[in-house]
């Protein structure tokens, strides 16, 4: 079976990378993704609502993430039923490919910097 | 910041303004993400307000700053795949091939429905309009039947075939017609029907009945009666057979509650086509019963 090549989605924007990374451990709803991205980036990136949902819409269209049934609530309460997002198989492969790409890039940069230091 | 009535009021105003601004997004995006976005924005505003005025101001500026770019991106994506899906070929390359897009019949505009009923209430039989609405609903019913049965009409050769056990996004769907060779990923197929209100599990028999009867009736008034019955149909739970929801949202643009409100607001006149009044009365009775049942269930849940 031939599926879409993960490399066709690379390189990812920083916001997209963080959203996918945020979903790597498991399902999250929109607000949790936003908070997690802030934590992951050490407060450097704060996704606005419009950027977050623009990214989520695009990732859904590309099938890198999927929407899952609402999170079950421990107790019924007021507020919006949360819609959760999960990383799809393709999304995980794309994330892995991006990490590999960055590792290669970093290794090349380290090597070049190391050589520069030697001479 | 000391939170008080003023802060709460300010947050409420900001959320209200943001909800208004969501009107700039395409309808499909509003339908899918609107309430969620408003909720996330409200939570963000509350959190920022707790941390002080400066944080709240920075939060609002950040939100405002990103809106234009997000709007451009969302609208561009919307225009690219307006009502259609972009075929993603097996090699992963996205190519826009207009003639090979998977197409589904869209919902009808509210204005057309209002016009049709208004004319009928005045005793005007607009054959052309009724034919257009009837044919559009026929196409819509066909699309819904196909999607609900997990079938696709090949955009290249027109053959209808089932998707079988294909469920993974990266799986490839191929047209079985000899010599056709059309293929797409399941993701492409799924994207083609997503967010288009095409699943009609609870109204399959009604769709089949409409299609079969529509091809047989000849007079405009008979067609209008058929159209009216379909628009006033109620979906049933496929498992229990229990009447659950008005199905008008499948056929008319807009959120389901707004479509229901539209149907409620349509007035009939002395010269309306016979049978329409009775159909509407039955529909209103069922709607009332459904609302009472929902209210009762909510009350029970609340207790």
Interface residues (C-beta under 8 A of the other chain):
Chain A: X1 X2 X3 X4 X5 X8 X30 X31 X34 X46 X48 X49 X50 X51 X52 X53 X54 X56 X57 X58 X61 X63 X76 X79 X80 X83 X88 X89 X90
Chain B: X18 X29 X32 X33 X35 X36 X37 X39 X40 X41 X43 X44 X62 X63 X65 X66 X67 X69 X70 X71 X73 X74 X77 X81 X88 X90 X91 X92 X93 X168 X169 X170 X171 X172 X185 X187 X190 X191 X301
